């Protein structure tokens, strides 16, 4: 179930002439019986609402006074979540003969034609207040208080992501809360500006329109919403047509080492942030230690814990990176096995995390792992691997979309089709010399779609954790003949570099050994290019060149200065 709650306006939406028909209450009750939450979002004062509508117990929470007051019908408790009404304003308006004048806990309301009187009074008193219109009603509230702020407070209490909410309204003061929801609907009697911005324009008016919406929601669920609002953009074609991943889908990203998988995932996380879609990344190699807009559990030398990971995942509007770099392979699998059953349960009640990203999936979901078919169903998962034959077979059965990158992109699609006993899709032509990004919709597409290779805004440091503190392997380690030592990572490299004498450093410098290793083994062209400039600059002394190269590595991979022989301490990057 994608949509977990329905948020409805009162006057002009479920209510006509101030009253709610019994059939509308029955429809609301049916929706609640489906396991979804119900929220009432109204500009009315609470006492007036209670007087006119005896069925408030249908709702899990009520947002009254246009976002200023939160009411729990179960406990009959209310919470003012805005500043109280201005007594100065009320007194001056009464002096000017503004009538009728309604004063709530926070809202002050009147009706047309007193707009000018309200505006001039606020200006005279020098107050920081805002005016909201509801057809002929004029509501005065503290700044930044509206139905959206009230809905946000209600959803925080319920622990539900706003993208998993359907909203329906009819008037000017409904714009803000409808824009917050994952799907916005307008009853047929709504004003034109509401209809213009709604995802769904209902054919019926007032409560009859809400009944129509509920029937469609129960039948269609996620299909009710617009993909542009609740889906994830995967990229665009060469003719600039965007391609979307529906919510709850499983995307498999595969490609050879160094083809750009992690950069592509980084780009996807930037799209998630823009779309307000929370994510959780399981990061075995330290690729995402410096990812923007996310907090990290674990680091280069600090292992993550299940408890801390779960604590962060329970927090709304928080993107979490679980870095397992400091764990050995069995411990990584154990941690993932503890987290994975929890995540779908959390998502079924809150909608979070909107996406689960598993990088280097052969660590967490190896080919020999035993998971039931459909274990990722409706979770919203992005799985990244070198090849599909390295991950467990149960995963492949649940894949909805396939993205392949690099020089073997076409071959990987063909092999995947053969392995899963599907008809191989057709491939469009692409310019020679360009490595395509191939996307295959396994449910809809008979042909592969080619995507442009888009780069993330933030600089991605490929396998920064592995290269900083891991092991590149005996055959790829940097060898220092003068010391008789091998450096298996950048930490060991800096330690050895600090011990070199001028002659030995000069020999490596003239041969371009440092920049070549950075380019060919660390696969960091930026670091390699900057180092090559230092190597080739004869005007720079040996001591200065050594210091410059050391600082480049330290700043780029978040390593501390090495001043003496011995291993350099490693610090994990902070997220502020």
C-alpha positions in Angstrom: 0.0 0.0 0.0 1.5 3.3 -1.1 -1.0 5.9 0.0 -1.3 5.6 3.8 -3.5 8.5 4.6 -6.3 10.8 3.2 -6.4 14.5 4.2 -9.7 16.3 3.5 -10.9 19.8 3.8 -14.2 20.5 5.5 -16.3 23.3 4.1 -16.9 22.9 0.4 -15.3 19.5 0.3 -16.8 16.9 2.6 -19.4 19.4 3.9 -22.0 21.2 1.9 -23.8 24.1 3.6 -21.9 23.2 6.8 -23.1 19.5 7.1 -21.6 16.2 6.1 -24.1 13.6 4.6 -24.2 10.1 6.1 -23.0 8.4 2.9 -19.8 10.5 3.0 -19.2 9.4 6.6 -19.7 5.8 5.5 -17.2 6.2 2.7 -14.6 7.8 5.1 -15.2 4.9 7.5 -14.6 2.4 4.6 -11.3 4.0 3.8 -10.2 3.9 7.5 -11.1 0.2 7.5 -8.5 -0.3 4.8 -5.8 0.5 7.3 -5.3 4.1 6.2 -5.3 7.2 8.4 -7.8 10.0 8.1 -7.0 13.7 8.7 -9.4 16.6 8.6 -7.7 19.9 7.6 -10.0 22.9 8.2 -10.0 26.7 8.7 -12.8 26.4 11.2 -12.4 27.0 14.9 -12.5 23.7 16.9 -15.6 24.5 19.0 -17.6 25.5 16.0 -16.5 22.3 14.2 -17.5 20.1 17.1 -20.9 21.8 17.2 -21.7 21.2 13.5 -20.0 17.8 13.0 -20.5 15.0 15.6 -18.4 12.4 13.7 -14.9 13.8 14.4 -14.0 10.4 15.9 -13.7 9.2 12.3 -10.4 11.1 12.0 -7.1 10.2 13.5 -6.2 13.9 13.8 -7.9 17.2 13.1 -6.0 20.3 12.0 -8.2 23.3 12.8 -7.8 27.1 12.5 -6.1 26.8 9.1 -3.1 25.0 10.6 -2.8 26.6 14.0 -4.4 24.0 16.2 -4.0 20.2 16.4 -6.8 18.1 17.9 -6.8 14.4 18.8 -10.4 13.1 18.8 -9.4 9.9 20.5 -8.1 11.6 23.6 -10.1 14.9 23.2 -6.9 16.9 23.5 -5.8 19.9 21.6 -2.4 21.5 21.0 -1.9 25.1 19.8 1.0 25.0 17.3 1.0 28.7 16.5 1.1 32.0 18.4 -2.2 33.0 20.1 -4.5 35.5 18.4 -3.4 39.1 18.6 -5.6 41.0 21.2 -4.3 44.3 19.7 -5.6 43.4 16.3 -9.0 42.1 17.6 -9.5 45.3 19.6 -8.7 47.7 16.7 -10.9 45.7 14.2 -13.8 46.0 16.6 -13.2 49.7 17.0 -13.4 50.0 13.2 -16.8 48.2 13.2 -15.6 45.0 11.5 -18.4 42.5 12.0 -18.9 39.6 12.1 -15.5 39.0 13.7 -14.6 35.5 14.9 -11.7 34.9 17.3 -10.1 31.5 17.8 -7.1 30.3 19.7 -4.9 31.7 17.0 -7.0 32.6 14.0 -8.9 35.8 13.6 -11.6 35.7 10.9 -14.0 38.0 9.2 -15.7 38.1 5.8 -15.9 40.1 2.6 -15.9 43.2 2.2 -13.5 43.9 5.1 -10.3 43.0 3.3 -9.0 46.6 3.2 -9.8 47.2 6.9 -7.9 44.1 7.9 -4.8 45.1 5.7 -4.7 48.7 7.0 -5.1 47.6 10.6 -2.2 45.1 10.3 -0.1 47.9 8.7 -1.0 50.4 11.4 -0.1 48.1 14.3 3.1 46.9 12.6 2.3 43.3 13.1 3.8 40.3 11.3 0.7 38.5 10.3 -0.6 36.9 7.1 -4.0 36.8 5.4 -5.5 33.7 3.9 -8.7 33.6 1.9 -11.3 30.9 1.8 -13.8 32.2 -0.8 -15.5 35.0 1.1 -13.9 34.2 4.4 -10.8 36.2 5.5 -8.5 34.5 8.0 -5.6 36.3 9.8 -2.9 34.1 11.2 0.8 34.3 12.4 3.3 34.2 9.5 4.2 30.8 8.1 1.1 29.2 9.6 -1.2 27.5 7.0 -2.8 24.2 6.3 0.5 22.8 5.1 2.3 23.6 8.3 -0.6 22.0 10.3 -0.6 18.9 8.1 3.1 18.6 8.4 2.8 18.7 12.2 0.0 16.1 12.1 2.0 13.7 9.9 5.0 14.1 12.1 2.9 12.9 15.0 1.6 9.9 13.0 5.0 9.2 11.5 3.8 9.3 7.9 5.7 10.8 4.9 3.7 13.5 3.1 4.3 11.8 -0.3 2.2 8.9 1.0 -0.8 11.2 1.5 -3.7 12.0 -0.8 -5.3 15.5 -0.2 -8.6 16.9 -1.4 -9.9 20.5 -1.2 -11.8 23.3 -2.9 -10.7 26.8 -2.0 -7.7 29.2 -1.9 -6.5 28.2 1.6 -6.1 24.6 0.4 -3.3 25.3 -2.1 -0.5 24.9 0.5 -1.5 21.5 2.0 -2.5 20.0 -1.4 1.0 20.9 -2.7 2.5 19.0 0.2 0.7 15.8 -0.5 1.8 13.0 -2.9 -1.5 13.3 -4.7 -3.8 16.4 -4.9 -7.4 16.2 -5.8 -10.1 18.9 -6.4 -13.8 18.4 -6.0 -15.8 19.6 -9.0 -17.0 22.7 -7.1 -13.5 23.8 -6.4 -12.2 27.2 -7.6 -10.4 27.1 -10.9 -6.9 27.7 -9.5 -7.2 24.6 -7.3 -8.4 22.5 -10.3 -5.5 23.8 -12.4 -2.9 22.6 -9.8 -4.6 19.3 -8.9 -3.4 15.9 -10.0 -7.1 14.7 -10.2 -10.2 16.8 -10.9 -13.1 14.8 -9.6 -16.4 14.6 -11.6 -18.6 15.1 -8.5 -19.0 18.0 -6.1 -18.6 18.3 -2.3 -18.9 15.0 -0.4 -19.9 13.1 -3.5 -16.6 14.0 -5.0 -14.8 12.7 -1.9 -16.7 9.4 -2.2 -15.5 9.2 -5.8 -11.9 9.8 -4.7 -12.1 7.2 -2.0 -13.4 4.6 -4.4 -10.6 5.3 -6.8 -8.0 5.3 -4.0 -9.1 1.9 -2.8 -9.0 0.4 -6.3 -5.8 2.1 -7.7 -3.6 3.1 -4.7 -0.2 4.3 -6.2 -1.6 4.4 -9.7 -3.9 7.2 -8.6 -0.9 9.6 -8.3 1.2 11.3 -11.0 4.5 9.6 -11.7 6.1 13.0 -11.9 5.1 13.6 -8.3 5.7 10.3 -6.6 8.2 8.6 -8.9 11.9 9.0 -9.3 13.5 10.4 -12.4 16.1 8.0 -13.8 17.3 10.4 -16.4 16.3 11.6 -19.8 16.5 10.4 -23.4 18.6 12.2 -26.1 15.4 14.1 -27.0 15.1 15.3 -23.4 12.2 13.0 -22.5 12.3 12.2 -18.8 12.1 8.5 -17.7 10.6 7.6 -14.3 10.8 4.8 -11.8 7.4 4.2 -10.2 7.3 4.1 -6.3 7.7 0.7 -4.8 9.7 -0.6 -7.8 12.9 -2.6 -7.8 15.7 -1.2 -10.0 18.8 -3.2 -10.7 21.9 -1.2 -11.8 24.8 -3.3 -13.2 28.0 -2.5 -15.0 31.7 -3.2 -15.0 34.0 -1.6 -12.5 34.7 2.1 -13.1 31.7 2.6 -15.5 30.0 5.2 -13.3 27.5 3.3 -11.2 28.2 5.1 -8.0 28.2 8.5 -9.7 24.8 7.6 -11.2 23.4 6.6 -7.8 24.7 9.9 -6.4 22.8 11.7 -9.1 19.7 9.7 -8.2 20.0 10.7 -4.5 20.1 14.4 -5.6 16.8 13.8 -7.5 15.4 12.1 -4.3 16.3 15.2 -2.2 14.6 17.5 -4.7 11.5 15.3 -4.6 11.4 15.0 -0.8 11.9 11.2 -1.0 13.9 9.9 2.0 16.5 7.2 1.3 18.7 4.7 3.1 22.0 3.6 1.5 23.7 0.4 2.6 27.3 1.3 1.7 30.0 -1.5 1.9 32.8 0.4 0.2 32.6 3.9 1.7 31.4 5.4 -1.5 28.9 7.7 0.2 30.7 8.8 3.3 30.6 12.4 2.1 27.2 12.3 0.5 25.3 15.6 0.9 21.9 15.8 2.6 22.5 12.5 4.5 23.8 11.4 7.9 26.1 8.4 8.2 26.2 5.5 10.6 29.7 3.9 10.7 32.8 5.2 9.0 36.3 4.3 7.8 37.2 2.6 11.1 34.0 2.8 13.1 31.5 -0.1 12.6 27.8 0.7 12.4 25.3 -0.8 14.8 21.9 -2.1 14.1 20.5 0.0 17.0 21.9 3.3 15.8 20.8 2.6 12.2 17.2 1.9 13.3 17.1 5.0 15.5 18.0 7.2 12.6 15.7 5.4 10.2 12.8 6.1 12.5 13.3 9.9 12.2 11.3 11.7 9.6 12.9 13.7 6.8 16.3 12.0 7.3 18.5 10.3 4.7 20.7 7.7 6.2 23.9 6.1 4.9 24.9 2.9 6.7 28.6 2.4 6.1 29.8 -1.1 6.7 33.4 -0.5 5.5 34.8 -1.2 9.0 32.9 -4.6 9.2 34.3 -7.9 7.9 32.1 -9.6 5.2 30.2 -12.0 7.6 29.4 -9.0 9.9 28.1 -7.0 6.9 25.7 -9.7 6.0 24.5 -10.1 9.6 23.8 -6.4 9.9 21.9 -6.3 6.6 19.9 -9.4 7.7 18.9 -7.5 10.8 18.0 -4.3 9.0 16.2 -5.7 6.0 13.1 -7.2 7.8 12.6 -4.0 9.7 12.6 -1.6 6.6 9.5 -3.0 4.9 7.6 -2.9 8.2 8.6 0.7 8.7 7.7 1.6 5.1 4.3 0.0 5.4 3.4 2.3 8.3 5.3 5.5 7.5 6.4 5.4 3.8 10.0 5.7 4.9 12.6 5.1 3.7 11.1 6.0 0.3 14.0 4.2 -1.3 16.4 1.5 -0.1 19.7 1.6 -2.0 22.0 -1.4 -1.7 25.5 -0.7 -3.2 27.9 -3.5 -4.1 25.1 -5.9 -3.6 27.3 -9.0 -3.8 28.3 -8.2 -0.2 24.8 -8.1 1.2 22.9 -10.2 -1.3 25.4 -12.7 -2.5 24.6 -15.4 -5.1 24.5 -18.1 -2.4 22.1 -16.1 -0.1 18.7 -17.6 0.5 15.8 -15.1 0.4 12.2 -15.8 -0.4 10.8 -14.7 -3.7 9.4 -11.1 -3.6 11.3 -10.1 -0.5 11.8 -6.6 -1.9 8.2 -6.3 -3.2 6.7 -2.8 -2.8 9.7 -1.7 -0.8 11.2 0.7 -3.4 14.7 -0.6 -3.8 17.7 0.3 -6.0 20.3 -2.6 -6.1 23.8 -1.9 -7.5 26.1 -4.7 -8.6 28.9 -5.6 -11.0 26.8 -8.3 -12.6 23.5 -10.0 -12.1 25.1 -13.4 -11.6 26.7 -12.2 -8.4 23.5 -11.6 -6.5 20.9 -14.0 -5.1 18.4 -15.5 -7.6 15.4 -14.3 -5.6 16.3 -10.7 -6.2 16.3 -11.1 -10.0 12.8 -12.4 -9.9 11.6 -9.2 -8.4 13.4 -6.7 -10.7 11.1 -4.2 -12.4 13.7 -2.1 -14.3 17.2 -2.8 -15.4 19.9 -0.1 -16.0 23.2 -1.1 -17.4 26.3 1.1 -17.8 29.7 1.0 -19.4 31.3 -0.7 -22.4 29.4 -4.0 -21.6 26.0 -2.3 -21.2 24.4 -3.9 -24.3 25.9 -7.3 -23.5 24.6 -7.2 -20.0 21.0 -6.6 -21.2 21.3 -9.5 -23.6 22.7 -11.8 -21.0 20.0 -10.8 -18.4 17.3 -11.5 -20.9 18.7 -14.9 -21.6 19.2 -15.7 -17.9 15.7 -14.7 -17.0 14.2 -16.4 -20.1 12.8 -13.2 -21.6 12.8 -12.1 -25.2 15.8 -9.9 -25.8 14.7 -6.3 -26.4 15.6 -4.2 -29.4 18.4 -1.6 -29.1 18.2 1.8 -30.7 21.1 3.2 -32.6 23.5 5.4 -30.7 26.5 7.6 -31.8 29.7 5.6 -32.2 32.3 6.0 -29.4 29.7 6.8 -26.7 29.1 4.3 -24.0 25.3 4.1 -23.6 23.2 4.0 -20.4 20.7 1.3 -21.2 17.3 1.2 -19.5 14.9 -1.7 -19.9 11.4 -1.7 -18.4 10.9 -5.4 -17.8 7.1 -5.0 -17.6 6.3 -2.5 -20.4 9.2 -2.2 -22.8 10.0 -4.3 -25.7 12.9 -2.1 -26.5 15.8 -0.6 -24.5 15.8 3.1 -23.9 19.1 5.0 -24.0 19.7 7.6 -21.4 22.1 10.5 -21.3 25.0 10.1 -18.9 24.3 12.8 -16.4 26.8 13.8 -13.7 25.8 14.6 -10.1 26.2 18.2 -8.8 28.4 17.0 -5.9 31.8 15.4 -6.6 31.7 11.7 -6.1 34.8 10.0 -4.6 34.7 6.6 -6.0 35.4 4.0 -3.3 37.0 6.7 -1.1 36.8 4.5 2.0 38.3 1.5 0.3 41.2 3.5 -1.1 41.8 5.5 2.1 41.9 2.6 4.5 41.2 -0.7 2.7 43.4 -2.9 0.5 43.8 -2.4 -3.3 45.5 -5.8 -3.5 49.1 -6.9 -3.6 49.5 -6.5 -7.4 48.1 -2.9 -7.4 49.9 -1.6 -4.2 52.4 1.2 -4.6 55.9 0.0 -4.2 58.6 2.1 -2.5 62.0 0.4 -3.4 64.0 2.8 -1.2 61.9 1.6 1.8 61.2 -1.9 0.8 57.5 -1.3 1.5 54.2 -1.6 -0.3 51.3 0.8 0.2 48.0 -1.0 0.0 45.9 2.2 0.5 46.3 6.0 0.7 46.9 5.9 4.4 49.9 3.7 4.0 51.0 5.7 1.0 51.1 8.9 3.0 53.0 7.2 5.8 55.6 5.9 3.4 55.8 9.2 1.5 56.7 11.0 4.7 59.7 8.6 5.2 61.2 9.1 1.7 64.5 10.9 1.3 65.0 13.5 -1.4 66.7 11.2 -3.9 64.0 8.5 -3.7 61.2 11.1 -4.0 62.9 12.7 -7.0 63.1 9.4 -8.8 59.4 8.7 -8.3 58.6 12.3 -9.3 60.6 12.2 -12.6 59.0 8.9 -13.5 55.4 10.2 -12.8 54.9 7.2 -10.5 52.6 9.1 -8.1 50.1 10.4 -10.7 50.2 7.1 -12.6 49.2 5.2 -9.5 46.4 7.7 -8.7 45.0 7.4 -12.2 45.4 3.7 -12.8 44.8 2.2 -9.3 42.9 4.8 -7.3 41.1 5.8 -10.5 40.9 9.5 -9.4 41.7 11.6 -12.5 41.4 14.8 -10.6 44.0 13.8 -8.1 46.2 12.4 -10.8 46.0 15.5 -13.0 46.9 17.8 -10.1 49.7 15.6 -9.0 51.1 15.5 -12.6 51.3 19.3 -12.6 53.4 19.1 -9.4 55.6 16.4 -10.8 56.3 18.4 -14.0 57.0 21.7 -12.3 60.8 21.9 -11.9 60.5 25.2 -10.1 58.9 23.5 -7.1 61.5 22.1 -4.7 61.4 18.4 -3.6 60.2 19.3 -0.1 57.5 21.6 -1.3 56.3 19.1 -3.9 56.1 16.3 -1.3 54.1 18.6 1.0 51.7 19.6 -1.9 51.1 16.0 -2.9 50.5 15.0 0.7 48.0 17.8 1.2 46.1 16.9 -2.0 45.6 13.3 -0.8 44.7 14.4 2.7 42.1 16.9 1.7 40.5 14.8 -1.0 40.2 11.6 1.2 39.7 13.2 4.6 43.0 11.9 6.0 45.1 13.6 8.7 48.6 14.9 8.3 51.4 12.5 8.5 54.4 14.1 10.2 56.3 11.0 11.3 56.9 7.4 10.3 54.1 5.1 11.2 50.5 4.8 10.2 48.4 7.9 9.9 45.2 8.1 11.9 42.1 8.1 9.8 39.1 10.2 10.5 35.6 9.7 9.1 34.1 12.8 7.4 31.6 14.7 9.4 28.1 15.6 8.3 26.9 19.0 9.6 
